[in-house]
Amino acid sequence: MLADRPDRNDHWIEYRVPERPTDSPPAHTRRRRYRGKNPRAFHDKYKELDSERYPADVKKVIASGKTPAGMHLPIMVDEVLRCLRPRAGEVAVDCTLGGGGHARALLDRVRPGGRVIGIDVDPLELPRTEARLRASGFGPDEFVARHANFAGLPKALAAEGLTRVDMILADLGVSSMQFDNPDRGFSYKGVGPLDMRMNPRRGESAAQLIARSSEEDLVRLLQENADEPHAPLIAHLLKLQPLDTTHAVDRLVRAGLGKALPRLEKTDIKMSVRRTFQALRIAVNDEFSALDALLRSLPRCLAPGGRVAMITFHSGEDRRVKKAFQAGYRSGIYSAIAGEVIRSTKDETFANRRAASAKLRWAVRAVDSPLSP
Ligand SMILES: C[S@@+](CC[C@H](N)C(=O)[O-])C[C@H]1O[C@@H](n2cnc3c(N)ncnc32)[C@H](O)[C@@H]1O
């Protein structure tokens, strides 16, 4: 049974944490005790993590302007649909499937006869999203979930017997499921291993990256990935001792900045901690290289007249998308591109704070461009 949902076109995402066989009764486990009236730690948010059993609690959290633990609210869904203009029978690629909110909205509109290929580099969340979409009635002929990095988009399409598609979407960064789960190590808000890998089965963790990098490397990384104004000081702090947990980095940066720069406001220190985590995450996942590769492959992966939409969350990403679209427009590959970025509405920003920094851009592949067949 799925969470309470008004209708099919609503962008509500059902989230189920406990994976148990449907024919066996739920195993009884005693709820973990927490201090105070409301749970603060991720794993204690029992009701939010099980929207199937507690839909009213989940709705209450959303109505209060917060995102329930373990649930990703898709951003600017209506705006994305206006840019992509999906029609029945068309084929779309969602390069960042995440919790499947955007993919679901596309699936509803390409029916009948259309198809959505959902790509994600995260091997842990991908099967859960696939299972939710299957449970919502989308069969393998309509929806395919593929574990891949969008840097290799042409290869991922070839695996589906495709070279070009009608629509491509990329909603960059990490999902709330990844970010909120302290075991993944993405956020200073939870205590967990200093990991930050979207694909925890490959590459090095943030802890390994810090240990291997020189202080100069870390300065560059903090400046290039997050425009951090106190990069030299933070890089120095990060090299003082081995760091294994998110909490250790949080404490170290807060205490170090507070001591060295006593005039800094607490909010400024918090912003520096946030930027430090962002810079490390971008480096661990090689996010800019992947985005550059995707932007290069877009023109040959889009059918003539095809549409692309991209949601970015910081200037390093938006700059790249803007420049690639402008260059494509000048050379005649794109017949139209977004003049201005599209931002989320006030209401959406209230309901989902992640939407505040989101920027949406779009482009249309020219019918008779230099790359046309
Ligand atoms: C912001 S979330 C997308 C949320 C999604 N639009 C939804 O409606 O739920 C970003 C997702 O992109 C994935 N991702 C990030 N970089 C990727 C890459 N280079 N290749 C494939 N997936 C990537 C992340 O693992 C994450 O699941």
The ligand as an SDF file (V2000), in Angstrom:
LIG
                    3D

 27 29  0  0  0  0  0  0  0  0999 V2000
   18.9320   16.3460   -6.6440 C   0  0  0  0  0  0  0  0  0  0  0  0
   18.8980   14.6140   -6.8100 S   0  0  0  0  0  0  0  0  0  0  0  0
   17.7030   14.3590   -8.0650 C   0  0  0  0  0  0  0  0  0  0  0  0
   16.3080   14.2690   -7.5440 C   0  0  0  0  0  0  0  0  0  0  0  0
   15.2950   13.8680   -8.5600 C   0  0  0  0  0  0  0  0  0  0  0  0
   15.1700   14.8420   -9.6210 N   0  0  0  0  0  0  0  0  0  0  0  0
   13.9470   13.5950   -7.9280 C   0  0  0  0  0  0  0  0  0  0  0  0
   12.9320   14.0860   -8.4320 O   0  0  0  0  0  0  0  0  0  0  0  0
   13.8950   12.8910   -6.9290 O   0  0  0  0  0  0  0  0  0  0  0  0
   20.3750   14.2940   -7.6700 C   0  0  0  0  0  0  0  0  0  0  0  0
   20.6070   12.8240   -7.9810 C   0  0  0  0  0  0  0  0  0  0  0  0
   21.5770   12.7820   -9.0060 O   0  0  0  0  0  0  0  0  0  0  0  0
   22.4710   11.7500   -8.7500 C   0  0  0  0  0  0  0  0  0  0  0  0
   23.7230   12.1240   -9.4250 N   0  0  0  0  0  0  0  0  0  0  0  0
   24.5510   13.1330   -9.1220 C   0  0  0  0  0  0  0  0  0  0  0  0
   25.5960   13.1650   -9.9720 N   0  0  0  0  0  0  0  0  0  0  0  0
   25.4130   12.1480  -10.8470 C   0  0  0  0  0  0  0  0  0  0  0  0
   26.1300   11.6810  -11.9720 C   0  0  0  0  0  0  0  0  0  0  0  0
   27.2800   12.2410  -12.3660 N   0  0  0  0  0  0  0  0  0  0  0  0
   25.6280   10.6530  -12.6720 N   0  0  0  0  0  0  0  0  0  0  0  0
   24.4540   10.0620  -12.3010 C   0  0  0  0  0  0  0  0  0  0  0  0
   23.7430   10.4520  -11.2260 N   0  0  0  0  0  0  0  0  0  0  0  0
   24.2000   11.5030  -10.5100 C   0  0  0  0  0  0  0  0  0  0  0  0
   22.5740   11.6790   -7.2530 C   0  0  0  0  0  0  0  0  0  0  0  0
   22.9960   10.3960   -6.8450 O   0  0  0  0  0  0  0  0  0  0  0  0
   21.1540   12.0040   -6.8300 C   0  0  0  0  0  0  0  0  0  0  0  0
   20.3920   10.8450   -6.6870 O   0  0  0  0  0  0  0  0  0  0  0  0
  1  2  1  0
  2  3  1  0
  2 10  1  0
  3  4  1  0
  4  5  1  0
  5  6  1  0
  5  7  1  0
  7  8  2  0
  7  9  1  0
 10 11  1  0
 11 12  1  0
 11 26  1  0
 12 13  1  0
 13 14  1  0
 13 24  1  0
 14 15  1  0
 14 23  1  0
 15 16  2  0
 16 17  1  0
 17 18  1  0
 17 23  2  0
 18 19  1  0
 18 20  2  0
 20 21  1  0
 21 22  2  0
 22 23  1  0
 24 25  1  0
 24 26  1  0
 26 27  1  0
M  CHG  2   2   1   9  -1
M  END
$$$$
